[in-house]
Amino acid sequence: KGKPIRTLSVQVEKHLGANTDYFASFSPLDSKELIQALAFRGSFSLCGYDFSLKGSQAALSTNERYAKWVDY
């Protein structure tokens, strides 16, 4: 919803070919807010790149640790 969540670190791994993976670490204090944002938003931006979150709510709700945060 336009509210930024500060990352602790971002790691970029470039692989042979065109594949690049981005790994971000966030504060454990922001975990619930972050998981809910990922579950209920359609996209997000990280380091100037836009990412789609299609299917993230379904994936998170199957995880025992996160399911309680994405229930309606």
Residue pairs with C-beta under 8 A, 6 or more apart in sequence:
1 37
1 41
3 37
5 26
5 30
5 33
5 34
5 37
6 26
6 27
6 30
7 24
7 25
7 26
7 46
8 25
8 26
8 27
9 24
9 25
10 22
10 23
10 24
10 25
10 46
10 47
11 22
11 23
11 24
12 20
12 21
12 22
12 23
12 47
13 20
13 21
13 22
13 23
14 20
15 21
22 46
22 47
22 49
24 46
26 34
32 69
35 60
35 66
35 69
35 70
36 69
36 70
37 44
38 44
38 53
38 56
38 60
39 53
39 56
39 57
39 60
39 61
39 66
39 69
39 70
40 57
40 70
41 53
42 52
42 53
42 54
43 50
43 51
43 52
43 53
44 50
44 51
44 53
45 51
57 70
60 66
60 67
60 69
60 70
61 67
61 70
61 71
